[in-house]
Amino acid sequence: MSPRLRRTQWLAGSVVALALVCAGVATVATARGDGDAAPAAARTPSADSADAGFAREMAVHHQQAVEMSFVVRDRTKDEEVRRLAYDIANTQANQRGMLLGWLDLWELPKTTPAGQAPMAWMAGRHDGHAGHGGHGGGAGAFEPHDGALMPGMATRTELRQLGAAEGGKAEVLFLQLMTDHHQGGVTMAEGCAELCAVPAEKRLARGMVEAQQAELDLMADMLAARGAAPRP
C-alpha cells in the first residue's frame, strides 16, 4: 500500500471517529437541552437552514458515492482501487447515517422541499457560489439532469457505463466519476463550514473537506498511473 493511500485511509478513518464522537455529544446535549452555551436555535435548526439543507443533500450525495464504490469493487481486481472504494464506502456510509440521524433528532424532513432548487441553502455564501457547473469544476448554477441531482453527482447514463465497464476501463471511469463527486462534495462541505450553525456539523464538514481533498490528490495520482486524467 502506498504511503499516500495509507495517509488517506487514516484521514478518512479519523474523520469517521471524530464525527461519531461529535454526533454523540450533539445528541446528548440537544436531548438534555444543556449544550455548551450554544443558543437553542443553533442546536435545533429550521427546515430551511443551511444545517438541514446540508444534512439532507449531503446524505443523498454520499449515498451515490457508496453505490459507485460497491459497483467498481465488482468490476476490477485491482487491489489499490478496491481498497479506495471500500474506504470511501465505509466512510461515507457512516457520515450519511450521522446526517440522517441529526435530521431525525431535529424532527426535520429528510427530503428537499418540492420546488426548492438544489443547493439553495448555499445561497448565503460570501463568495456567491452556490455550486459547481459542468462535471464539478467551475462555479455556477447547477441544473439537475439525467438523475444528477446536485454538483458532482454522476448521471444515470454514467452509472450504467460504470456498471458495464471492466478492468482498467472501470478503474479509470470510477476514478474520474469519483473525482467529480468529491469536487462537488468539497464545495458543499465548505458551504456548511461557513454557513452551518451547529458546531458538531461544522466540524464534520471541515473534516470532510480535509479527507476528500486528500483523496482527490490520491485519485489524480492513480489516474496518472493509468495514463488518464480527471475530466475537464
N, C-alpha and C positions, 0 to 999 in steps of 0.2 A: 504494500500500500504506500502511495507517495506521501511525503510529508504534508503537501498541500491538502490532500484528501483527509489525512488524519486530523489536520487542523480544522478543516471544515466540519467534520463529524463531531469534533469536540465542541466547536462553537454551537452547532445545532443542538447537541445534547444539553449544553449549558443553558441555552435559551428555553428548552422544554422544562428543565428543572426549575429555573428561575420563574418561569410563567406559572408552573403548578404551585409554587410557594406563594406567589403573588395572588393567584386566584383564591387560595385557601384563606389568606389574610383578608382579602377584599370581601369574601363571602361571609366570614365570621363578623367582620366589622359592620357590614351592611345589615346583617340579620339582627345584630345587637343594637345597631343604631348608635355606636360609640366609636367610630373610626378616629384616626388621628385628627385632629382639628379640621378635617375637611368638611365643607358645608354639605347639607343634605342633598342639595341639587347635584353636587359632584358625585355623590355616591349612588344616586338614583336618577340617571339621565332620562330625558324625554325621548319620545319615539322619533323625533326629527333631529336629535342631537348628533354630533359627529361621533360620539361614543357608540350610539346604537347603529348608525349607518355603517361605521367601520366594522363592527361586530357582525352585522348581517351580511355585508358584501364580501368581507374577507373570508367568512365561513364558506361562501359559495366558491370563491376564488381558490381557496385551499382544497376544496373537495375535488376540483378538476385536477389539481396537481397530484393528489393521491391517486386518482384514476389513471392518469397518464403514467405514473410511476409503476403501477401494477401491470399496465399493458406492456411496457418495454421490458420488464423482467421476464415476460413470456416470449419476447421476440429476439432476444440476444443471449448468448452465453458469456459475453464479456464481463468479467468479474468487477472491473472498475465501474462500469455503467450500472451493473446490478446493485453494487454497494451504494452508489449515489442515489439510485432510485429508491432503495429501501430506506435510506436515511431521510430523504425528502418525504416519503410517505409516512414514516413514523413521526417525524417532527410536526408535519402539517396536520396530521390527523389529531394529534394531541392538542395543538393550538386551536383547531376547529372546535373540538369538544369544549375547550375553555370559553371560546367566544359565544357558542350557543348556550353554555351554562350561565354566562353573565346575562344574556337576554332573558333566560328563564328567571334568574334572580331578580331582574328588574321588572319582570312581568310585561315584557315588550314583545311585539310580533317578530318572528324570525324571517319574514319575507318583506321585501321592499314594497312600500305602499303603491298601489296602482297609479299610474300616471306620473310617478316620480322618476326623473332621469337618473341613469347610473351615475354614481359619484357626486350626486347633488350635495351630499354632506361635506364635500371638499370645497364648496364654493367660497368659503371664507379664508382660504389660504392666502398668505401675504404675497406670494408670487403670482397669484391669479390663475394657477394651473389646476384644473380640476381633473386632469387625467392625460394619458398618452394617446396619441393617434397612431395610425398605421399598425405595425407589428408590436408596438410597445416602446417606440423610440421617442419621436418628437412630441412635445406637448401640444394639446389642442383638444377640441371637443371630440367625444367618443360616441359613435352611433352603434348600438347593438346590431349584430348581423350574423346570420348563419349559426346561431347558438352561442356566439361570443357575447357575453352579457356586459363585460367591462374590460378595461385595458389589459392587454397581455394574454387574455384567455384564448385558447385555441378554438377554431371553428369546428362545426360538425364534420366538414369536409376534411380538415386536417387530422381530426381524431380517427376518421376512417382510414386515412393514409397511414397513420402510425400503426393502426391495428393490422394493416395488410403488409407492412414492411417487415423485413427480417434482417438479422445480422448487422453489418456495418451501416446499411441504409437506415435501419430502425434506430441505431445509436445516434447517427447524425441528426435525424429528424427530431428525435426526443430531445437532444441537447439544444437544438435550435428553438423548438417549441417551449422548452422549459426556461431558456434564456429570456424569451419574450415574456413568459409568465412571471418570472422573477422581477423583470424590469417593471411590469405593471404592479406587482405586489409591493415593491420597494416604494413606488410613488404613493400607493395607498397608505403604507405604514408611516412614511414621512408625514403624510397628511394628518394621521392620527396623533403622531408625536407632537405635532404643532397645535392641533385643534381639540383633541380629546381632553376631557376634564378629570376623568377617573385616573388617579395616579398609577394603579396597577396596570391598566390598559395602555397608558402611555409608555410604561416600562417595557411591556410586552412588545409594543410597536417598535421601540428603539432596538430591542433585541432582534426582531425580525429583519430590520434594515441591516444590521451588522452581519447576521448569519447569511442572509440572501446575497449580500454584496460579496461575501467570501465565496459562496457557491457560484456566483457569476464569473468570478476570476477563474475558478476551477474549471467551469464548463468551457470557457474560452480556450483554456489550455488543452482540454480534452478534444475540442473541435479541431484545433490546430494540429494535434497529433493524428487526426483522421483526415487531414488535408481539406478541412472545411472551416467555416467561419460563421459567426452569428449572422442572422438575416439583417439586411439594411433597414 
